[in-house]
Structure formats: C-alpha cells, structure tokens
Amino acid sequence: MAKLRDSQLELGTRCDLELSADAFLFSFDPGCTTPPYPDIFPKNFAKFRTDYAIPKDIHLHSFRHFAATFLDALVSERQKQARMGWSITHMSRHYTDVVSDEDKRAAEAIGEILG
C-alpha cells in the first residue's frame, strides 16, 4: 500500500495536485477526495481473474477470508474484530476454529520454507 500511496503522491505532484493526508487510496477524482463506487472492485477483479486465468472459485471476498485467517496469529480477537469491522468477537472464531493445531503447524512450516 505504501508503494501505491507513493505513486499517487508522485503523480499528484506531476499534475500540480497536492493530495491531503486523508486522500482515498482508490479514487477516480483527481484529488482522491471521493471513494469509488463499491461495485467497481468486484467487476474489475472478475476481469483480472479472467485475464490471468485465476480459478473462478477465487473471489474478491476470498482475500477477506485470507486476511482474517492471517490475523489470527498476530492480534487479539478484539483487535481482529475492530480491523475486520465485525460487530461481535465471535466472528473472529468463524475463520479459524475449524483449523486444527496440526494443520496450523503444517501451514507455518510451509510458510517458513517459502519465506
């Protein structure tokens, strides 16, 4: 995200635009003051998926599941709830309670190999 933000700032400078600190990362207006219509992301991802032969069972929402699972080992349930925008902490267990300790150890080992 930092690289994308740096690119935005550089492009803004070249166009004589100064982006505010709270400018949106994704925006279609020159000053990045308006968020894009939410529907644009799934549509663009569907095109990206087709262009790069990504399996059709991978959806944009799949990345939310990935983030929730990844955060499990890093932050408390309460912090994960806040970051993911859930109203109850029980949702944080929805993603990870079904993963056995043995499976978690296997995933960690493979993660270390892939570095």
C-alpha positions as CSV (number, residue, x, y, z in Angstrom):
1,M,0.0,0.0,0.0
2,A,2.9,2.3,0.7
3,K,4.2,1.9,-2.8
4,L,0.7,2.7,-4.2
5,R,0.5,5.8,-2.0
6,D,3.9,7.0,-3.1
7,S,2.9,6.6,-6.7
8,Q,-0.2,8.6,-6.0
9,L,1.8,11.4,-4.4
10,E,4.3,11.4,-7.3
11,L,1.6,11.5,-9.9
12,G,-0.2,14.3,-8.0
13,T,3.0,16.3,-7.9
14,R,3.5,15.9,-11.7
15,C,-0.1,17.1,-12.2
16,D,0.2,20.1,-9.8
17,L,-2.2,18.4,-7.3
18,E,-1.5,18.2,-3.6
19,L,-3.1,15.2,-2.0
20,S,-4.3,15.5,1.5
21,A,-3.2,13.1,4.2
22,D,-6.7,11.6,4.3
23,A,-7.0,11.2,0.5
24,F,-8.5,7.9,-0.6
25,L,-6.1,5.2,-1.9
26,F,-8.6,4.3,-4.6
27,S,-10.5,7.2,-6.3
28,F,-11.5,8.3,-9.7
29,D,-11.4,12.1,-9.0
30,P,-8.0,13.9,-9.4
31,G,-7.7,14.9,-5.8
32,C,-8.7,11.5,-4.5
33,T,-11.3,13.0,-2.3
34,T,-14.2,10.7,-3.3
35,P,-14.2,7.0,-2.8
36,P,-15.1,4.9,-5.9
37,Y,-18.5,3.2,-6.1
38,P,-18.0,-0.1,-4.3
39,D,-19.3,-2.2,-7.2
40,I,-16.2,-1.3,-9.3
41,F,-13.9,-3.7,-7.3
42,P,-15.7,-7.0,-7.9
43,K,-16.2,-6.1,-11.5
44,N,-12.5,-5.3,-12.0
45,F,-11.5,-8.3,-10.1
46,A,-13.7,-10.6,-12.3
47,K,-11.9,-9.1,-15.3
48,F,-8.5,-9.6,-13.7
49,R,-9.4,-13.2,-12.8
50,T,-10.3,-13.9,-16.4
51,D,-7.2,-12.1,-17.8
52,Y,-4.8,-14.0,-15.6
53,A,-6.6,-17.4,-15.6
54,I,-7.3,-17.3,-11.9
55,P,-9.7,-20.1,-10.9
56,K,-13.4,-18.9,-10.8
57,D,-13.8,-20.2,-7.2
58,I,-11.4,-17.3,-6.0
59,H,-13.5,-14.2,-5.4
60,L,-12.6,-10.8,-4.1
61,H,-14.2,-11.8,-0.8
62,S,-11.6,-14.7,-0.6
63,F,-9.0,-12.1,0.3
64,R,-11.1,-11.0,3.3
65,H,-11.1,-14.7,4.5
66,F,-7.3,-14.8,3.9
67,A,-6.8,-11.6,6.0
68,A,-9.0,-12.9,8.8
69,T,-7.1,-16.2,9.0
70,F,-3.7,-14.4,8.7
71,L,-4.5,-12.0,11.5
72,D,-5.4,-14.9,13.9
73,A,-1.8,-15.5,14.8
74,L,-1.0,-11.8,15.1
75,V,-3.6,-9.9,17.0
76,S,-6.2,-10.4,19.7
77,E,-9.8,-11.4,18.8
78,R,-11.0,-7.9,19.8
79,Q,-8.4,-6.2,17.6
80,K,-9.3,-8.6,14.7
81,Q,-13.0,-7.7,15.3
82,A,-12.2,-4.0,15.0
83,R,-10.0,-4.4,12.0
84,M,-12.4,-6.6,10.1
85,G,-15.4,-4.4,11.0
86,W,-17.4,-7.2,12.8
87,S,-20.0,-6.3,15.5
88,I,-19.2,-9.3,17.6
89,T,-15.9,-11.1,18.5
90,H,-17.5,-14.5,17.8
91,M,-17.0,-13.7,14.1
92,S,-13.2,-13.9,14.5
93,R,-13.5,-17.6,15.5
94,H,-15.6,-18.3,12.4
95,Y,-12.5,-18.4,10.3
96,T,-10.0,-20.2,12.5
97,D,-11.8,-22.5,14.9
98,V,-12.1,-25.2,12.3
99,V,-8.3,-25.3,11.6
100,S,-6.6,-27.9,13.8
101,D,-3.4,-27.2,15.6
102,E,-1.7,-29.8,13.5
103,D,-2.8,-28.0,10.3
104,K,-1.6,-24.7,11.7
105,R,1.8,-26.1,12.4
106,A,2.0,-27.5,8.8
107,A,1.0,-24.2,7.3
108,E,3.6,-22.4,9.5
109,A,6.3,-24.8,8.3
110,I,5.4,-24.3,4.7
111,G,5.4,-20.6,5.2
112,E,8.9,-20.7,6.6
113,I,10.1,-22.7,3.6
114,L,8.5,-20.2,1.2
115,G,9.9,-17.4,3.3
